[in-house]
């Protein structure tokens, strides 16, 4: 596969909604809430588990979805899909 032609068709941009997980955070979809340590670490590294992104620390869900972490994630899916988490590429 030529990495320059690699594209994703993210389901989270079309019909799959965000997932509220037991830590109190939102993730782009339920597939991202994995018990596999390496897969979870990718979302930790992207910033999804920052304390200030917990639902209880925000007034609205939109505050979270419009955060730099979320905007940068969705931008990455289109502009740098080769850097996307494994679970996004797989599903």
N, C-alpha and C positions, 0 to 999 in steps of 0.2 A: 504494500500500500504506500503510495506516495503521500507523505505527510502534508505536502502543500495542497493536496486535494481533499484532505480529510475534513469531513463536515459532520455535524451532529444535527439531529432533528429532535430537539428536546421536547419531551412530552410535558414537562412542567411549564412550557410556554404555551401549550395548547389546551390540554384538558386535565392534566394531573395536578391536583392542588397541593399546597404546602401541608406538611405533616407536623402536628403538635406532639412532641415526645415527652417522655417521663421526666426529663431534666428541666422542663419548663421552657424549652427552646423550640423554635420552628426550624424545620429543614425543608429543602425544596420539594421533596416528595417522600412518601413512605419507604421507597426503595433505599433512600439515603440513611435510614435508621437501621443500621446493620450492627450485628454483634461482632463482626470480623474486625479485629483491632486495627489492621492496616487500612481498611476501608474507612472506618470511623476516624482514624487519624487524619485522613485527607480533609475531612470537614472541620476537624479541630484546627488544622493548619490554615484553612481558609477563613477562620474566625467565627464560624457559626455558633460556637459554644462560649463566646464572650459573655460575661455576666450581664453587661448592659443590653444584650439582645434577648434576655429572658422576657417572656410575656409579662410577668409580674413587674418588671422594671420599665414598662412602656405604657403609654396611655391607649394606644391603638395598635392593631396588627400592622396597619400601614406604616407606622413609625419603624417597625422592624423591616418590612419589605422594601422600604425606601432607604435603608441604611447603606453605607458604603460597601459593607460585606456582601449584601444581597445584590446590589447593582453591579459590583465588580464580578460576582459569580456569573450572573446572567450575561454580562458582556463577554466574559471568558468563553462561555459556551459557543458563541458565534465568532468571536475574533481570534481565539486561541484554543480551539477544541482539543488540540493535542494535550493541553494542560488540564483538561477536565478530569474530575475524579473517575476512577475506574467504573463505579456503579453507573455513572451517567453514560459512559461509552457502551457498557454492556447492555443496558436497557434502552 
